[in-house]
Amino acid sequence: MQRRRLLFKIGFVYHKAAFDPVIELFRQDDRYDVFFALDEERVRRFFINFRHRPAIVDEWVRDGYRFTEEKAGFDVVIAGDTVRDAPAYGPALLCFLNHGTGIKNILYRNLSHNVDTRYEIFVEGRYRVERIAESGFQGKSAVHLIGLPKLDWYFQGRYADRAGLLKRWGLDPDRPTVLFAPTYKPTCMYDVQDAIFTATESRCNLIVKLHHYSWMGKYAPHRQHRIFERRVKKYPHSVLLPVTEYNIVPYMAAADTLLSEASSTVFDFLALGKTGIIYDLPPLFHSDGQPLLTDDNREFLKDAFVHVGSPDRLGDAIERALHPTDAMRAAADAQRDYYFYGLDGRASRRMKDTIECLLAR
């Protein structure tokens, strides 16, 4: 039997976290030849963007990953964004598994430029199905409700060794753990760059996980990672995860609460049954006048998560998130059912089954 050729178009290293459970299923299936593309990584130095091959790619190659720059000749292409040159991939089944969920509107903006290209779009919940329909940019694409593959390994229990993970980074497993995961834009990192350390110092671990772009200098200044490289040296209760830690899910599993503003991690943290903290920001806009977010982050999950608007309130916000009220838990339960489907560790299986049904047509 001739094997089908499948390409995971990762784009950026950090996109791989969204694909990992799906990658595992296809690599274990000897009916497929699985390849990978990593063609968008750039690092900015001296005002020039240089093509970049992260060192972690060499680890993946040693694990048997096959990287290619070819575009044609595949039966299936799975991408974390819309692709810039869809015709180059020929008649392949073009699958879109969004690399990041949440309330940013980049998904709909990308679809607006691709209404004549058919994507098989795989989404995590009713919220996303409705938002894509409301955007008016679904075009020729089809939407498939499967859940969130990115979280499958969490629900399968693969990240259950919380103590082992914290000890690996020199943190105390007996302390509650705060995960600070700001996005690069819009960001709260400049507001809380000092307060997040002092608010956690006396009784919590602090794990800082920056967005991939905060390290690369192209879409965000190198200042973003340098701020925290300096500060973690002064606070033994804290760690700044290196850029090689591309997958945040193990750290979400270990965390008792999470602080962010508009990162997809705020959205995903709800799925884990934990209470997060949202740092409120005023509305921000793209250069064309369109808002960066589809929802006002000051209102998002307002009854379920803790909202905070100033650095000096972080300590109180952390305490409330560690001890949510019954009303907050009930609101979170209701929101979780709307934003997510499944949460059973089988979203990647549903995605693979759907792809195989589409191939069989």
N, C-alpha and C positions, 0 to 999 in steps of 0.2 A: 504494500500500500504506500502510495506517495505521501510523504509528510507535507502538512501545510506549513507555510512560512509565516511567522508572526514577528512583527517589529514593535517593541516598546520604545516609543519616541519620548525619552525622559526629558530632554530639553535641559533642565538644570538638575544637579545632584539632589536637591531637596525634594523634587517632584517624586523621587523613587519611593518615598514613604507611602504615598498614596497607592502605589502599584504593588508593593512587596507581596501581600497575600495572593494577589492575582498572578504575579510572576511565578511564585512557588507552584501554583496549581498547573500552569502551562508547562513549566520546566519538568514537572514530574510526569507529564503525559507524553509518551514517546511517539504520539501521532503528530507532534509539532516540532519544528526547528525554530528556536526562539533566538532573536537577535535584539540588539539594543543600539540606540542612537543617543548621543550626548553632544549636541551640536550648538548649544546656545550659551555655554559658560563663557563669561568674559570677566576679566579683572582689570580694574582701571588703575593705571600708574602714570604719573606725569601727564595727566589729562588725555591719555590715550587708552582705549579699550583693547586689551590683548586677549586673543583666544587662550583659553585656560583648560588644562586637563588636571583636575584635582587628584591628589595622591590616592584617594580612596578608590578611584577607578581601577588602579592596578590591583587592589585587593579583590575587586569583583572579577577581574580577568583571571586571577589565580583560582577563583571559585568556579570558573568555567563560563563566565559571561562572554558572549561574542559581540563585539561592537563593530558597527559598520557605518559607512557614510552613504550607502546605497539607499534609494527611495523606492525604486520600481521593483516589481517581482514578488511582492508580499501579498498574501491572502488577507491578512488582518494587520491593521496598524492601530495601536492603542496610544493615545497622546494625552498629556495633562493640560493642554491648551489647544485652541484651534491652530491648524498648521498654516504657514504662510503661502505655501505653494501646493495646494491640494492636488492639482492635476498631475504633478510629478509622481504621485503615489499610484497612479493608474486606477484600475478597478477595485483596489483593495477595499475591504470593509473598514471604514474609517470610524474608529471608536473614540469617544471623548469622555474620559474619566477625570473630572476636574481635580487639579492638584491640591486645591484648597477650597473648603466650603466657606460659609460665613456670610457676611453682609456687605462685602465689597461688590461693586457692580462690574468688575472687569469681565466676568463670564458673559454678561449680556452685551457689553461693548464689543467683545470679540465676535460673538455671534452676529452682531449687526453688520459686520463686514463679510459674513460668510453665509448669507441667507440662501445662496444658490448652490451651496455645497451640502451634501447629505452627511450628517454625522449621526451615529448611534450614540446618544447622550445618556450616560448612566448617572443617576442621581440618588441622593440619600434619603429624601423624604418628600412629603406632600408640599411642604413649603417651597422646595426648589421646582417641583412640577408647576406649581401655580405661578411662581415668579418668572419662569421661562415663558409661559403662555402669556402673562401680562406684559412682558417686555415687547412683544410683537416681532421678535427676531428669531423665532424658532425656524422659520423658513422651511426648507425641505427636510430638516432633521427630524428624527424620532426620539422620544424621551422614554427611558426605561427606568422604572422605580425598583431599585434592588437593595438599597441600604448603603452603608459606607464601608467599602472594603478595607480602608485604612485602619479601622478599629477592630477588624476580625481577630487579630492575634490577641488583643486585649481580652475580648470576650471568650476566647479559647483558653485563657489562663496562662498565656506564655510570659506575661510580665508580672507574675505573682511574687517574685522574690524582691520585694521592696527593700528589705534590709541589705541584701547583697548589692543592689544598685547604689544605695546611699553610701555604703562603706567603700565602694569602689572610688568614690569621689571625696572620701575623707569626711563624710557627713555623719551625723549622729542619728541612727534609726529610731531612737526614743523621742526625738523631737518632731513636732509637726513640721511639714515641709511646704514652703511657698515656692511655686514655680512662676517666675516672671518671664513672660513671653510676649514682648511688644512686637508689633509689626514695624516696618520701616517707614510707612507713610499711610495714613496719619499715625503719629506715634506719641506716646506719653513719656518716652524714655528721658527726654530732656527735663520734664517736670519732676520726675521722681528719681532721678539718677542718684541722689543722696538719700532721700527719705526711705526708699525701699530697703536700704541696708540698715539704717538706724531703727526702722520699725520692726525688723525681724531679728535684730542682733541678740536680744535677751533670751528668747525662747524658741526660735524657729531655725530650721535650715532654710537657706535661700539658694535656689538654682536659677541662674540666668540663662535663658535660651533665646538668642537673637535670631531674627530672620536671616536667611541666607544672604540676602542683598546687603545687609548691614556689614558684611565682611568684605564684599567684592568691590565697592567703590564706584560701581557704574550707576546704579539707581539710587544709591544712598551714600553719603560721605563716609570715608574710613573713620571719621570721628566717632561714629556710632559704636564701633567695637572698642575703640581706644578708651572711651569713657569708662567702660566696665573692666577692661583689662587693668586699668589703674586701680579701680576701687576694690576689686576682689582681693587684692594683695593685703588690704588693710583689715579685712573682715574674715576671720577663719571659719565662720559659720556659712560662708558663701562659696559658690563655684560658678565660673563662667564656662559653659560648655563650649568646646572648640567647634569650629565649622565642620569638622569631620563627623560630628554627631548630627547627622542629617535628619534623623527620625525622632520626633518629639514624643511619640506615643508612650515609650517606656517611662518617660519622665512625667507625663500626665498620670500614668498609672501609680507612680510613686508619690505624687503630690497630694497634699490634703486640700489645698486650694491653689488657684491660679489667678494671676493679675495680668490683664492686657487691656486693650482698648477696642481695636477692630480686627484683631487677628482672627483667623479661622479657628485658632485654638480655643477661643472663648466659646464659639459655637460647638466645637467638638467636645469640650469639657462637660457640657450639659448631658451628652450621651452617656457619660460615665457615672451619672448619679451623684456627682459632687457639686459643691457650690463655688462658683467663681466670683471674681471681683472685676468689675468693668470700670475703667477710668474714663470719666466723661470728657469728651472733647467737643468743641464747637464744630458746626458743619464745615467741611472742606470740599474743594471743587477741583475738577480737572481743568486743564488749560482751556478747554472748549466750553467751560461753564457748567458742565454736568457734575452732579455731586459724586464724591468718591464712594459713598455708601448708599445702599438701597434703603436702609433703615437708619433712623437717628440713633446713634449708639447710646445716647442718654436715656432712651426709652426701651432699648432692646433688652429683653429678659428682665424687665424692671422689677417684677414681683418675685422672680425666682433667684436672681443673683444680687449681690451687693453692688451698689453704685457709689463711687467716690469722685469728688471733683477737685480736691486739693491735696497736695502732698502731706500736709500736717494731719490729715484724717486717715492716713493709711493704716496706722496701728489699730484704730477702732474698726476699720473695714475688715482687716484680717481676722480680728477676733469674732466679728459677726459671721464671717464666712465659715470659720471653723465650727461655729455653733448656730447653724441656721434654724429658724423657727419652723414649726409645723406648717404654717401658712406658706413659707418659702418652699418647703419640700413639696407641698401639694401643687403649687404653681409650676415648679420644675417638672413634676410628673406630667402635667397636662401639656406643657410646652414640648417635652421630649417626644411625646406621641405624635405631635404635629411636625416637628423638624426632622425626625428620624423614623425610618422603617426598619423593622427587623431587630437590630442590635442583638443578634444571636450567633455571631461568628461565622455566618454563612453568606454574607454579601458577595464575597469574591466567587463563591460557588455559583450563586445566582447569575453573576455577570458572565462567567464562563459558559454556563448552560444557555444563556440568551444568545451569546455570540455563536455558539454551535447551532442553535436553531436558525439563526439568520444565515449562516453558511450553508445550511441544508436546503434552503429555498431554491 
